[in-house]
Amino acid sequence: MTIHTIGDSHASNTISGWRDCNDIESHHIGAILCYSFGEGKLERCDISKYGIKEGDSVIFCFGEIDCRCHIQKHITSTRTYKMIIDEIVKNYVEAIRVNIENCNIKLKRVSIFNVVPAVQKYNTYENHEYPYLGSDEERREYVLYFNKCLKEKCEENSWIFFDIWEKCIDNNGYLNKTISDGNVHIRFGGYHKEFIEKYF
């Protein structure tokens, strides 16, 4: 069985911790928002083109960029961050369903990777093309709620919620620098490997 990670840079086995896992094939499709994947369905990402075979597993990795630099700017007096995330996750799950059906094969496992812990702006390099919008505390709350919604949707669909978030935080609930790439990625792959060995 091959495990296919599909998504933004958090799906990459050169940038993120997947490189420490066996039988991983990474499909890093660029700095794509979860919002964009959900809205675009097959137009944005068609996994049937990725060489996925009968009995393989897929792990979808989107959402960190949304929480880092997009949700905050769409909040209004009548539109809360929870309303925004609810809509993103709903469309995300539907896009996954469409992709799975379009493959027309039986997969061993379907999984959604947790949105990785938020970082603190004062001690992390900021890419000005993808800035930190909202306070550290606000972005941390976006991630927590996003993951809560993802977990619920995985349970509803009998998918695996790939949840290593709690193992990757520091004492304040932000990405632990000792296991990161110094930026927004989980570099250490031990928790990825441990989860795969247990659930895949």
C-alpha positions as CSV (number, residue, x, y, z in Angstrom):
1,M,0.0,0.0,0.0
2,T,1.2,3.5,-0.8
3,I,0.0,6.5,1.2
4,H,-0.6,9.6,-0.8
5,T,-0.4,13.0,0.9
6,I,-2.2,15.7,-1.1
7,G,-2.2,19.4,-0.4
8,D,-0.2,22.5,0.4
9,S,3.4,22.4,1.7
10,H,2.2,20.4,4.8
11,A,1.7,17.5,2.4
12,S,5.3,17.7,1.2
13,N,7.7,14.9,2.2
14,T,10.7,17.3,1.7
15,I,9.4,20.1,3.8
16,S,7.3,18.3,6.4
17,G,7.6,15.2,8.6
18,W,6.3,12.8,6.1
19,R,9.9,12.2,5.0
20,D,10.4,10.0,8.0
21,C,7.6,7.7,7.1
22,N,7.6,4.7,4.8
23,D,5.6,4.3,1.6
24,I,4.6,7.9,1.3
25,E,4.1,9.5,-2.1
26,S,3.8,13.3,-1.7
27,H,1.6,15.4,-4.0
28,H,2.4,19.0,-3.1
29,I,0.1,21.0,-5.3
30,G,1.3,24.5,-4.2
31,A,0.1,27.1,-1.7
32,I,-3.5,26.2,-2.2
33,L,-6.1,27.3,0.3
34,C,-8.5,24.8,1.8
35,Y,-11.2,27.3,0.6
36,S,-9.9,27.1,-3.0
37,F,-9.8,23.3,-3.0
38,G,-13.3,23.2,-1.6
39,E,-14.7,25.7,-4.1
40,G,-12.8,24.3,-7.1
41,K,-13.5,20.6,-6.5
42,L,-11.9,18.6,-9.5
43,E,-10.9,21.8,-11.3
44,R,-8.5,22.7,-8.5
45,C,-7.3,19.2,-7.7
46,D,-8.1,15.9,-9.4
47,I,-6.5,13.1,-7.5
48,S,-7.4,10.5,-10.2
49,K,-4.4,11.9,-12.1
50,Y,-1.9,11.0,-9.3
51,G,-1.4,7.3,-9.9
52,I,-3.4,6.2,-6.9
53,K,-4.1,2.5,-7.0
54,E,-6.7,0.1,-5.5
55,G,-5.9,-0.4,-1.8
56,D,-3.9,2.8,-1.4
57,S,-4.6,5.4,1.2
58,V,-4.9,9.2,0.8
59,I,-4.3,12.0,3.4
60,F,-5.6,15.5,2.5
61,C,-3.5,18.4,4.0
62,F,-5.1,21.8,3.7
63,G,-6.1,24.6,6.0
64,E,-3.0,26.1,7.6
65,I,-2.8,29.0,5.1
66,D,-6.5,29.7,5.6
67,C,-6.0,30.0,9.3
68,R,-2.7,32.0,9.0
69,C,-3.7,34.7,6.6
70,H,-7.3,34.6,5.2
71,I,-10.0,33.9,7.8
72,Q,-9.3,37.1,9.7
73,K,-9.9,39.4,6.7
74,H,-13.3,37.9,6.0
75,I,-14.7,38.5,9.5
76,T,-17.4,41.1,9.7
77,S,-20.0,42.3,12.3
78,T,-22.4,39.6,10.9
79,R,-19.9,36.9,9.9
80,T,-17.9,35.2,12.6
81,Y,-14.7,33.1,12.2
82,K,-16.8,30.0,13.1
83,M,-19.3,30.7,10.3
84,I,-16.4,31.2,7.8
85,I,-14.7,27.9,8.9
86,D,-17.9,26.0,8.9
87,E,-18.4,26.9,5.2
88,I,-14.8,26.1,4.3
89,V,-14.9,22.7,6.0
90,K,-18.2,21.8,4.4
91,N,-16.9,22.5,0.9
92,Y,-13.6,20.8,1.7
93,V,-15.3,17.6,2.7
94,E,-17.5,17.7,-0.4
95,A,-14.4,18.2,-2.6
96,I,-12.8,15.2,-1.0
97,R,-16.0,13.1,-1.6
98,V,-16.1,14.2,-5.3
99,N,-12.4,13.3,-5.7
100,I,-12.8,9.9,-4.1
101,E,-15.8,9.0,-6.2
102,N,-14.0,10.2,-9.4
103,C,-11.1,7.8,-8.7
104,N,-13.6,4.9,-9.0
105,I,-11.4,2.5,-6.9
106,K,-11.6,1.2,-3.4
107,L,-9.2,3.0,-1.1
108,K,-7.9,1.4,2.1
109,R,-8.0,4.7,4.1
110,V,-9.2,8.2,3.6
111,S,-7.8,10.7,6.1
112,I,-7.6,14.5,6.8
113,F,-4.5,15.8,8.4
114,N,-5.0,18.3,11.2
115,V,-4.2,21.9,10.6
116,V,-0.8,22.3,12.3
117,P,-0.5,24.5,15.4
118,A,-0.4,28.3,14.8
119,V,3.0,30.1,15.4
120,Q,3.8,33.2,17.3
121,K,4.5,36.2,15.1
122,Y,7.3,37.6,17.3
123,N,9.6,34.6,17.0
124,T,8.7,33.3,13.5
125,Y,9.7,34.6,10.1
126,E,6.8,36.1,8.2
127,N,6.4,35.6,4.5
128,H,4.8,38.9,3.4
129,E,3.0,37.1,0.6
130,Y,1.3,35.0,3.3
131,P,1.2,37.2,6.3
132,Y,0.0,36.5,9.9
133,L,-3.4,38.1,10.0
134,G,-5.0,38.4,13.4
135,S,-3.3,38.1,16.8
136,D,-1.5,35.0,17.8
137,E,-4.4,34.1,20.1
138,E,-7.0,34.6,17.4
139,R,-5.1,32.4,14.9
140,R,-4.7,29.8,17.5
141,E,-8.5,29.8,18.0
142,Y,-9.0,29.5,14.3
143,V,-6.8,26.4,14.2
144,L,-8.6,24.8,17.2
145,Y,-12.0,25.4,15.7
146,F,-10.9,24.2,12.3
147,N,-9.6,21.0,13.7
148,K,-12.8,20.5,15.8
149,C,-14.8,20.7,12.6
150,L,-12.5,18.4,10.7
151,K,-12.7,15.8,13.4
152,E,-16.5,15.8,13.4
153,K,-16.6,15.5,9.6
154,C,-14.1,12.6,9.6
155,E,-16.3,10.8,12.2
156,E,-19.4,11.4,10.1
157,N,-17.7,10.0,7.0
158,S,-15.8,7.1,8.7
159,W,-12.5,8.7,7.7
160,I,-9.4,9.0,9.8
161,F,-8.7,12.4,11.4
162,F,-4.9,12.5,11.4
163,D,-4.6,14.3,14.7
164,I,-1.1,14.9,16.1
165,W,-1.8,18.6,17.0
166,E,-1.5,18.1,20.7
167,K,1.9,16.4,20.5
168,C,3.2,19.3,18.4
169,I,2.4,22.3,20.7
170,D,4.4,24.1,23.3
171,N,3.2,25.1,26.7
172,N,1.2,28.0,25.2
173,G,-0.5,26.0,22.5
174,Y,1.7,27.1,19.6
175,L,3.9,25.1,17.3
176,N,6.8,23.7,19.3
177,K,9.9,25.2,17.8
178,T,12.0,22.2,18.6
179,I,10.1,20.0,16.1
180,S,9.4,22.7,13.5
181,D,11.4,23.9,10.5
182,G,11.8,27.3,12.3
183,N,8.7,28.4,10.4
184,V,5.2,27.0,10.1
185,H,5.9,23.3,9.3
186,I,6.3,20.2,11.5
187,R,9.8,19.1,10.5
188,F,10.1,16.2,13.0
189,G,8.4,13.1,11.5
190,G,8.2,10.8,14.5
191,Y,4.6,11.6,15.3
192,H,3.5,11.2,11.7
193,K,5.2,7.8,11.6
194,E,3.7,6.7,15.0
195,F,0.2,7.7,13.9
196,I,0.5,5.8,10.6
197,E,1.8,2.7,12.3
198,K,-1.2,2.8,14.6
199,Y,-4.1,3.6,12.2
200,F,-3.0,2.7,8.7
